[in-house]
Amino acid sequence: MFSVKMRSSLGGKNGINGKHISGAERIVSEEEVENTVLRLLERARNHQRGKADFINLKIQEVKDSESLYIPLLSVYSKKSSTKKEGRKMARDELLRIGVSEKSVRSAFEILESLKDSMRGAIILDSQSGKRLDTLKDRGVRCSNMDAANKKSYEEKLFSQGLSGEHAREALVLASKVASAKGSVAELCWSDDPDYVTGYVASSKFGYCRISVMKDLGDFVGGRVFFVDSDCDIDSYIEYLQNKVVLVKA
């Protein structure tokens, strides 16, 4: 198997200080590498956030013996008609999971104050609301994951009325985050201007898809990982960024 990763931006110099356009990754067989690269290039060059002028591609062999197989989170949905309504649903869901009111408030204050999207996620103590990562504007990226069987995964999504790259990628990422030791919950809404759906996820209840969590045309999105107070942050970040995880539908 091979990991194929794409990151793209617009402006800046050599990909530094430019506007983030798109990022994606796949873990595929050797025969699928070329077509995967072409699809990711097309995505970077024709994206809702703009046409990238810097595209970075990374291809690396992945050993199955070093991969971890985990189950896909169950999916349930909440229908909202406005950003305000959707974010209220997300707050309530986080409280139901066990995140403190203080930490929920801290998460929304941080995300709603962003002027531009972060590349990665903010890590917060689920009880104190204290930020635990030190990557400031960059955040922590969850990487090196994909569906174990693409066909069965697509069929699973279709059976639940889900389609498109947003849902496909978000559910895989949320499943990996929920499987990390110390994870309590995740909160996310997209930075794609035409995609207003967001989610709250946890190993406790699954993946809660909330239909509207931001205004149409908004280019700013964000993600927060809530963790236990005694979480080993270095090990947690190492797992999220580097452990190869394949999600079984």
N, C-alpha and C positions, 0 to 999 in steps of 0.2 A: 504494500500500500504506500501511497505518497500523500503527504500533506501539501496542499496548494493554497497559498495565502496571497491576498491582494489588499493593498492599501493605496488610496489615491487622494490627491489634494489639488487645490487650485491656488496659484500665486505662491509667494514665498520664493525661496531659493533651494534647489535640490530637495524639495519636500519639507523644508523647515519653515515654520511660521506661516504656512499657507492655510487656506480654509479646507477643513476636512470635507471630502466629497463622499467617499464610500469605502467600506472595508468588508471583506468576506473571506471565508475559507472553506475548503472541502477536504475530506480524506477519501481518496479514490484509488482504484486499481491503476496499474501502470498503463493499461490500454485507454483509460479515461482521462489521463493527464492533459493531453493536447486539447481535447474539446473543452475540458474544464477551464484551461487557461484562456481560450478564446471567449468563453461565456463571461468570465470575470473581467476581461479586457473590455468587452462590449458594455458591461455594467458600469465600469469606471468612466467610460467615454460618453455614455448617454444616461445620465442620472438626474433625478429630480433636483438635486442640490447644485447641479452645474456640470460642465464638461471638464474633467480633470486634465491638467497639463503636467502632472507628475504621477506616475503609476509605478508602484513597487510590487514585484512578484517574487515570491519565495517558494521553491519546490524542494521538499526534503523527504527522504524515505522514512517510513514509519514501520517499526517492527510490531507485528501482531502480539508477540510474546510480552511486549512492554505496554500494551494497551489495556485499559480497564473498561469492562462492559457494565453499563448501569441501566436500570429501567427508565422508561419515559414517564414523566409526570402525567397524572390524570389531568383532564381539562374540564373546566366549567366556565360559564360566562355570566357576565352581568351587563345589562343593556342600559347605557346612559345616553342622553341626548345633548348634553352640554359638557364643557370642560369642568365646570364647577361641580356638577352632579357626579361625573366620573371620578374626580379626585376625592370627593367625599366618600364614594364607594371604596376607593383604594385605601383611604385612611381607616375606614371601618374594618376592612379586611385585615390590614396589618395589626390592628388592635386585637382582632379575633385570634390571630396567629400567636400573639403573645409579645409583640413589640410594644414598648411603653409609649404612653402618650407623648412624653418628652422627646423620645427618639423619633417618633413619627413627625412631630412638629419640626424638629431639626432637619429631617430629610427634605420635607417640602420647602422649608425656608431656603435651603441650599440650592435645590433644583430650580425653584422659581426665581432665584436671583441670578442665575446664569445668563450671561450675555451671548455666549456661544456654546455649542455642545462640547462635552468632554470626550476624548477618545475612549476612555475607560470608565470604570465605576468608582464611586465613593464607598468606602467601608465605614460603617457606623456601629458603635456598640449599641445593641438592641435595647438596652435599658437606660444607659446614661445619655445617649445621643452624641457621645464624643466621637470625632473622626479619628480613625485608627491608622489609615494609610498616610503616607508622607509624600505622595506623588502630585499633590496640589492640582494644577489645571489638567494634568494628564490622566490621572486616575489609574485604576488597576484593570487591565484587560483580561477577560476570560477567553482563552484560546485553546487550540488543539482539540477540537471536538467535531463530531458529525454523527449522523444516523448510521447505525451499523448496517442496516439493509435499506437502501434508498427506496426500493419499490414498496416494501411493506410499510415503510414510514409514510410515504405519500398516500397509500391506501388508507392508513389509519387517520391521517389528517382529513382526507376527503370524506370519510365516513362520519366525521364530526363537523362537517360543514366548513372546514378550514382550507385555505389555498393560498398560494403566493409565497414569495421569498420571506416576507416579514414574519409570518407565522411559523414557517418552516425553521428559520434560523433562531428565532426567539425561544421556541420550545426546546430545542436542543441545548441552547445556552442555559436556559433556566433549569433544565434537568441536571446539567453538570454543576451549576452553582448550588442547587439544593442538596446534591450528594456530598459536597465538601464538608469535612468535619468542622463543626462550629457554626455552620450556616443556620440562620433562623428564618430569613425571608428576603425577598428581592422586590424592588419597585422599579418600574421602567416605563418610559414613553419614548417614542422614536423621534429622531431629528429629521426624518423625511417630511417635507412640508405637506405632502398629500396623504400622509398616513396618520390618522388621529387616534388609533387604538393603542392602548397600553396594557400593562398587566401587573399583577402581584402574584408572586410564586413562593411556594414553600414545600418542604417534604411533608409537612403536617396535613395540608389540604390539597396540594397540587397547584396547577397553573390556572389562575383566575384571569380570564380575558375580559377587559373592560372596554366597551365599544368606542367611547369618546373620552379622551383624557387631555386633549389640547385643542387649540383652535386650528382650523384648516389654514394652511399657508405659513404656519410657525416653523422656522428652521431650527429651533432649539429643543433638544431632547436631553435626557439624562437617565442615569441608572444608579441605584443605591443597593449595596449588599449589607444586610443587618446580620450581625454575628453575636454569639454568646460573649459575655463579659470575660470569660477565661479562655477565649479562643487564642491559639498560637498563630498570630498574624503572619509571621514569616512562612510557616508551613502552609497556611491557608492560601496565601498569594502564590506560593510555589505550585501548589496543586492546580489552582485556577489557570495560571499562565502556561505551565509546562507539561502537566500530566496529560497524556493522550487518552481521551475518553470517547467511547462509542456507545451511542444510546440505542437501546433495543425497544422497538415499538411493540 
